Amino acid sequence: MAEIASAVHAGTVRAVDVVAEALERIGRADPVLCAFTEVWAEEALRRAGEVDALVEAGPPRPVRPSGPIGGEGPGARAWLPLAGVPVAVKGRHGLRAAGPLLAAGGVAVGATAVPAPGTPWQTWGLGAHGRTVNPWRADRTPGGSSAGAAVAVAAGLVPLATGSDGAGSVRIPAAWCGVVGLKATNGLLPSRDRTGLAAPGVLARTAADAAAWWRAVSPPTTAADARPSLPRTAVWSPDLGFAGPDPEPVALARAAVDRLVDAGVVRLVRPPAPPLLLDPASAWSALRDPGSDPAALADAHLVRAENNRRLARLFAGAELLLTPTAPTAPHGHEGPGDVYSTALTWAFNLSGHPALSLPAGFGTDGCPAGLHLVAPHGREALLLAVAGAAERLSG
């Protein structure tokens, strides 16, 4: 993605041509993948032309010291750092969340598929051409609810797509489609979710691309997290004490952890107590439903408070918590039965911690799996830096 912006700034390629190529890819592949509900070809080409005109005119003077059009000097942000980058936005109402990306020079090309109203929860995405499919196996779900976003990125239709994560809706499709998915700290960025359980996120091909999204939308990052010393201390948990995941996703995630340890990216430590959380399922459901009875809400707050206490104790002795992202491989479109794909992710929507899914290899079915990294509140830059180090060291 950085290569696109650099080439547009250098004048070796025009934003209009980059966007036209993305639209051509979408037109060719989307009838099969069904990743998009709408494609905004005319508006995207018009906006790309505006980006080309801005680049040709050069940065404004004097340059402001902060914001999407950044300043110069320590901590300043580059001018139009996403110049000409095609961006997909989650759902028909996703343009509001994409505002900082557009101000940074990105070009919105369309709205990605999400579950349609009234469809079964297993139907994670419904695009303009039909049911959204996993790009690795069409008979498998891509996960959701940021289904089309993950598929569009994994299939190379766009380098970046916005998402939102209320129970794992960014991280699960990232794992099952083999891309990077980041959920921000709850409450740190604007969200339309009134329950406070959902947070904005991003799906990207690489940690570097996800970091570019974070720089565009986030408050300034601390230098200590942006350039971390390695290795970082981490605790591994296959199940958080309650989830009961299948053996294969656990084995794939653990193998990814071992690679990080061997590469010097993380160092596993033994916590004072095992990383055991209370199952958040009933608490999440009660907090999500405005009609929940007072007793259920009281129990939900007790579960949240106890898990927060246990996580605070864990993060007092380690910088990262590592788990599989999903408890199963991608299931068929008919659904997984009684197994919730959110089992390892929604605890951190209750607690608000930032979390990232990193590709962890492929299962025997040919589909990807994910390694789940969780960090203390406000430490997104740490997650991205560790993920980036893992990518660089692994090649």
C-alpha positions in Angstrom: 0.0 0.0 0.0 2.8 2.4 0.8 4.2 1.6 -2.7 0.9 2.9 -4.2 1.1 6.2 -2.4 4.8 6.6 -3.1 4.3 6.0 -6.8 1.4 8.5 -6.9 3.5 11.1 -5.1 6.5 10.5 -7.4 4.3 10.8 -10.5 5.1 7.4 -11.8 1.5 6.4 -11.6 -1.7 8.3 -11.4 -4.3 7.7 -8.7 -6.9 7.5 -11.4 -5.1 4.5 -13.0 -4.7 2.7 -9.7 -8.4 3.1 -8.9 -9.4 2.0 -12.4 -7.4 -1.1 -12.0 -9.0 -1.9 -8.7 -12.5 -1.4 -10.2 -11.5 -3.7 -13.1 -10.5 -6.4 -10.6 -13.7 -6.0 -8.6 -15.8 -6.2 -11.8 -14.0 -9.4 -12.8 -14.0 -11.2 -9.4 -17.0 -10.0 -7.5 -19.6 -12.0 -9.3 -18.0 -15.1 -7.8 -16.8 -13.7 -4.4 -19.8 -11.4 -3.7 -17.7 -9.2 -1.5 -19.4 -5.9 -2.4 -23.0 -4.6 -2.1 -22.2 -1.5 -4.0 -19.4 -0.3 -6.2 -19.0 3.5 -6.6 -17.0 3.5 -9.9 -17.9 7.0 -11.1 -17.4 8.7 -7.7 -14.2 6.8 -7.1 -12.7 7.9 -10.4 -13.7 11.5 -9.7 -12.2 11.4 -6.3 -9.0 9.8 -7.7 -8.7 12.7 -10.1 -9.0 15.1 -7.2 -6.1 13.3 -5.5 -4.0 13.5 -8.6 -4.7 17.3 -8.8 -3.7 17.7 -5.1 -0.5 15.8 -5.6 0.4 17.8 -8.7 -0.2 21.1 -6.8 1.9 20.0 -3.9 1.3 20.3 -0.2 -0.3 23.5 1.2 1.9 26.1 2.8 2.2 26.6 5.7 1.8 22.9 6.5 -0.3 22.3 9.6 1.4 20.5 12.5 -1.2 17.8 12.9 -4.3 16.1 11.3 -4.7 14.0 8.1 -2.6 16.6 6.2 0.3 16.5 8.6 3.1 18.7 9.6 6.9 18.5 9.6 9.2 17.7 12.5 9.0 15.1 15.3 5.7 13.2 15.4 4.3 14.9 12.3 2.2 13.0 9.9 2.9 12.8 6.2 0.9 14.7 3.7 -1.7 12.5 1.9 0.0 9.3 3.1 -2.7 7.1 1.4 -2.7 9.0 -1.9 -4.5 7.0 -4.5 -5.0 3.9 -2.3 -8.3 2.1 -3.1 -10.3 1.5 0.1 -13.4 -0.6 0.7 -15.8 0.4 3.5 -17.9 -1.9 5.6 -21.5 -1.7 4.7 -23.5 1.1 3.0 -23.1 3.4 5.9 -19.3 3.0 6.2 -18.2 6.2 4.6 -18.5 8.1 7.9 -15.9 5.9 9.6 -13.7 6.1 6.5 -13.4 9.9 6.7 -9.8 10.1 8.0 -8.7 7.7 5.3 -10.3 9.8 2.6 -8.7 12.9 4.1 -5.3 11.1 3.9 -5.8 10.6 0.1 -7.5 7.2 0.1 -10.3 6.6 -2.4 -13.5 4.7 -1.4 -14.4 2.3 -4.2 -17.4 0.5 -2.7 -19.4 -0.9 0.3 -18.6 -4.4 1.4 -21.0 -7.2 2.2 -22.4 -7.8 5.7 -25.2 -10.0 6.9 -28.5 -8.8 5.4 -31.4 -8.1 7.7 -33.4 -11.2 8.4 -30.8 -13.7 7.2 -29.6 -16.5 9.4 -26.5 -15.5 11.5 -24.5 -18.1 9.5 -25.0 -16.1 6.3 -22.2 -13.7 7.3 -22.3 -11.7 4.0 -24.8 -11.0 1.3 -23.3 -9.1 -1.7 -24.9 -7.7 -4.8 -24.4 -11.0 -6.6 -25.3 -13.4 -3.8 -23.8 -15.0 -0.7 -20.2 -14.0 0.2 -17.8 -16.9 -0.1 -14.4 -17.6 1.4 -11.7 -16.9 -1.3 -9.8 -20.0 -0.3 -12.9 -22.4 -0.5 -16.2 -21.2 -1.9 -18.0 -23.8 0.1 -16.8 -22.2 3.4 -17.8 -19.0 5.1 -15.4 -16.1 5.3 -16.6 -15.3 8.8 -18.2 -12.0 9.7 -19.7 -9.7 10.1 -16.9 -7.9 8.2 -17.3 -10.6 5.6 -16.9 -8.7 2.4 -14.1 -6.5 3.8 -12.0 -9.6 4.5 -12.7 -11.2 1.2 -12.0 -8.0 -0.8 -8.6 -7.7 0.9 -7.7 -11.4 0.8 -8.5 -11.6 -2.9 -6.4 -8.6 -3.7 -9.4 -6.5 -4.9 -8.3 -3.6 -2.5 -5.3 -3.4 -0.2 -7.4 -2.0 2.7 -10.9 -2.3 4.1 -12.6 -0.8 7.1 -14.4 -3.0 9.6 -16.2 -2.9 12.9 -15.9 -5.5 15.7 -18.6 -6.1 18.2 -17.7 -9.7 19.1 -14.9 -10.6 16.7 -16.4 -9.3 13.5 -13.0 -8.1 12.2 -10.7 -10.7 13.8 -12.6 -13.8 12.8 -12.9 -13.1 9.1 -9.3 -11.9 9.1 -8.3 -15.3 10.5 -10.5 -17.3 8.1 -9.4 -15.3 5.1 -5.7 -15.1 5.9 -5.3 -11.4 6.4 -4.4 -9.0 9.3 -7.4 -7.8 11.3 -7.2 -5.1 14.1 -9.8 -4.1 16.6 -9.1 -0.9 18.3 -9.5 -0.2 22.0 -13.2 0.2 22.7 -14.2 3.9 23.1 -10.9 5.2 21.6 -12.3 5.9 18.2 -15.9 7.1 17.2 -18.4 4.3 17.0 -22.1 4.2 16.2 -22.6 1.3 18.6 -24.6 2.5 21.7 -23.7 -0.6 23.8 -20.0 0.2 23.7 -19.2 -3.4 22.7 -18.2 -2.6 19.2 -15.0 -0.8 18.1 -13.7 0.3 14.7 -11.1 -1.9 13.0 -9.3 -2.6 9.8 -8.5 -5.5 7.5 -5.3 -5.4 5.5 -2.8 -7.7 3.7 0.1 -6.8 6.0 0.7 -5.3 9.4 2.4 -2.3 7.7 -0.8 -1.5 5.8 -2.9 -1.9 9.0 -0.4 0.5 10.7 -1.0 3.0 8.0 -4.7 2.9 8.8 -3.9 3.3 12.4 -1.7 6.4 11.8 -4.5 7.9 9.8 -7.3 7.4 12.3 -5.6 7.4 15.7 -4.3 9.8 18.3 -0.5 10.2 18.3 1.4 7.0 19.1 4.0 6.6 21.8 7.5 6.1 20.4 8.0 3.2 22.8 5.2 1.2 21.2 5.9 2.3 17.6 9.6 1.1 17.9 9.4 -1.7 20.5 12.4 -3.5 21.9 12.2 -7.2 21.3 11.4 -9.6 22.6 8.1 -8.6 24.2 6.7 -10.7 27.1 3.6 -12.8 26.3 1.3 -15.3 27.9 -0.1 -18.2 25.8 -3.6 -19.6 26.4 -5.2 -22.1 24.1 -8.8 -21.6 25.4 -8.9 -18.8 28.0 -10.1 -21.4 30.5 -13.6 -22.0 28.9 -13.7 -22.0 25.1 -13.0 -25.7 24.2 -11.5 -25.0 20.7 -10.8 -27.7 18.2 -7.2 -29.2 18.2 -6.1 -27.9 14.7 -6.6 -24.2 15.2 -4.9 -24.5 18.6 -2.0 -26.3 17.0 -1.6 -23.8 14.2 -1.7 -20.8 16.5 0.7 -22.4 18.9 3.1 -23.2 16.0 2.9 -19.5 15.1 3.7 -18.6 18.7 6.8 -20.9 18.6 8.0 -19.2 15.4 7.7 -15.8 17.1 9.7 -17.1 20.1 12.4 -18.6 17.9 12.6 -15.3 15.9 13.0 -13.3 19.1 9.8 -11.4 18.7 8.1 -12.6 21.9 9.2 -14.3 25.1 6.7 -16.5 26.8 6.4 -16.0 30.6 4.5 -17.9 33.2 1.8 -15.7 34.9 1.2 -15.9 38.6 -2.1 -17.6 37.9 -3.3 -19.3 34.7 -5.0 -17.0 32.2 -8.6 -18.2 33.1 -11.5 -15.9 32.3 -15.2 -16.4 33.0 -17.2 -17.3 29.8 -18.5 -14.0 28.6 -21.3 -15.4 26.4 -24.3 -14.6 28.7 -22.8 -11.2 29.8 -22.2 -10.2 26.2 -25.8 -11.1 25.2 -27.3 -9.3 28.2 -25.3 -6.1 27.5 -26.2 -6.3 23.8 -29.9 -6.5 24.4 -31.5 -3.3 25.6 -34.5 -5.4 26.8 -32.4 -7.6 29.2 -33.9 -8.0 32.7 -32.1 -6.3 35.6 -30.9 -9.6 37.1 -29.2 -10.6 33.8 -27.6 -7.1 33.5 -26.4 -7.3 37.1 -24.8 -10.7 36.4 -23.2 -9.3 33.2 -21.6 -6.5 35.1 -20.2 -8.9 37.7 -18.7 -11.1 34.9 -17.2 -8.0 33.2 -15.7 -6.7 36.5 -14.2 -10.1 37.4 -12.7 -10.6 33.9 -11.3 -7.1 34.0 -9.6 -7.8 37.3 -8.1 -11.0 36.0 -6.9 -9.3 32.8 -5.4 -6.5 34.8 -3.4 -9.0 36.8 -2.2 -10.7 33.7 -1.1 -7.5 32.0 0.7 -6.5 35.1 3.2 -9.3 34.4 3.1 -9.5 30.6 2.6 -7.2 27.6 0.6 -9.6 25.4 -1.9 -12.4 25.6 -1.8 -14.9 22.8 -4.6 -17.3 21.8 -6.1 -18.8 18.6 -8.3 -16.3 16.9 -11.2 -18.7 16.3 -12.0 -22.0 18.0 -12.7 -23.8 14.7 -11.8 -23.8 11.0 -14.1 -22.0 8.7 -17.4 -23.9 8.6 -19.8 -24.4 5.7 -22.5 -21.9 4.9 -25.0 -23.9 6.8 -23.3 -22.9 10.0 -21.2 -24.7 12.7 -24.0 -26.0 14.9 -23.5 -25.2 18.6 -19.9 -23.8 18.3 -19.6 -20.1 18.5 -16.8 -18.6 16.4 -16.7 -15.7 18.8 -15.6 -17.9 21.8 -12.1 -16.5 21.9 -12.7 -12.9 20.8 -15.8 -11.4 22.5 -14.2 -11.4 25.9 -12.2 -8.4 24.7 -15.2 -6.5 23.4 -16.5 -6.7 27.0 -13.1 -5.7 28.4 -12.3 -3.2 25.7 -8.8 -4.4 25.0 -7.3 -3.9 21.5 -6.7 -7.2 19.7 -5.2 -8.3 16.4 -5.5 -11.4 14.3 -2.3 -12.4 12.5 -2.2 -15.2 9.8 -1.0 -18.5 11.4 -0.9 -20.9 8.5 -3.3 -23.3 6.9 -5.4 -26.2 8.1 -5.8 -29.6 6.4 -8.9 -28.2 4.7 -6.8 -25.6 2.9 -8.2 -22.7 4.8 -6.3 -20.1 6.9 -6.2 -19.9 10.7 -5.2 -17.0 12.9 -3.1 -16.1 15.9 -4.9 -13.7 18.3 -2.8 -11.0 20.0 -4.3 -9.0 22.8 -2.7 -5.9 24.5 -3.4 -3.5 27.3 -5.8 -0.6 26.6 -4.4 1.9 24.1 -1.5 -0.2 23.0 -2.6 -0.8 19.3 0.9 0.4 18.2 2.4 -2.4 20.2 0.2 -5.0 18.5 1.1 -3.6 15.1 4.8 -3.4 15.8 5.0 -7.0 17.0 2.9 -8.1 14.0 5.2 -6.2 11.7 8.3 -7.7 13.3 6.8 -11.1 12.9 6.3 -10.5 9.2 9.8 -9.2 8.6 11.5 -11.9 10.5 9.5 -14.7 8.9 9.8 -13.3 5.4 
